[in-house]
Amino acid sequence: MLVKGRTCLQKEIIQETRHYIFRNIFAYLGISLYILIDTLFVSITAGELGLSTLNIVLPVFNFFNAIGLMLGVGGSTLFSLNKVRHPEKVRNLFSQLITFAAGTGIIFIILFYLFTTPILHLLGANEQTLPLAYSYFRILAWSAPFIMCKYITVNFIRNDGNPSLTMAAALTETLSMIVLDYVLIFIFDLGMNGAAIAAAIAPTLNLVVASFHRRFAQRTLTLRLAMPDWHWLLKAARLGTASFFNELSSGVSIFVFNWVLLGLGGNPAIAAYGVIANIALVVIAMSNGVALGVQPIASREFGKHNYAGVITSLKLGFKVTLGIATGTFICLTLFRQPVVAVFNTAHSQALSVYATSGLPIYFTCAFFVALNVLMMMFMIAVNRPRQAFFLSIMRGYIILIPAIVICGHLFGINGVWASVPITEALVTVIGTYFVTTCIKGWKNYKKEGI
């Protein structure tokens, strides 16, 4: 009877994890598809220079996302670990994080307005791209508090048992951004500024939809006026540090890519990377969807000391993420020329050559990226932030940055593309060691009766 009970429990965990995973995939896929459409609209209205400008400013967007994910993932993990046994400890945590994110976002707006030109020069803007980037950057700065609050909100709502609402909020944001993009860019003829305005408005609509969580019958989450408690803020940031560096690594890598590619191929090479990087965001988004689908289940079962349940959710995550990676790699390899042609509206020969040759090389990383994101989120879910942080640092900085510079110097632009799969493969080896060691430790606890 005990075996049958465990089997039924495992089936329930598989079903629940699948429910979370696929709703998160659709939610994050919707956001990433908007980015692709935005890139297409920018290429139509501003051509090769527009794509270069978009890629130059993109690290700022990653920076906002990174802070939001750090507070959202870390805070919601604390929420999941404590809401069953010690709910009083995390009753105001959500409210504290929202207050902190809103205040921090306002500070960013002020700083970015005061130092617009120096920041853009640092990001790689030159005489050709600075005029386009200047106003785009300033408008995008207004999205800072809304993006950060959005990531905190959706992560808490998901961990409060309402992933369907987070999916609806994300899809609403995506559809509104597409509509706003089209209207502001083409009907009102605002060009890239229209794209920036759309990016600033749409996160607020995500928050509006997310506010309907107050009608969710099973909710334990509440929003009230609460000043930040630095003790809990630091604990949330500590648990979310890996997510911060993981997301920020995209921005840092784009920054380094831009500078290296500018020297090797000029603005056309940066524009080609803009196409590749934005397609990569779709892969990363789906990987995040799987990982964030596994995380609340793994955290909850870990809090119950049900290690079999944690492993069950992880195994399902592995299967789904590898399936997605395989399909992505095959599609981008077979259809790389039409994919590039969609974004190359100015018919730049140099952009076409760089991007077409780069896609199959770069996206060899799809398999490893999917596994790495899942393993990092898994380590956070089971309260091992140090290992997750280490993987993030290795993946986004210590291995990747030297790999871009060295491979670019030795093998040119194709070497730059190859630096990503090389990095991700090495991190997969390290991550696999961390995960297997963790699981072996649980088996020892079970044998010892602890």
Disulfide bonds with the S-S distance in Angstrom:
none
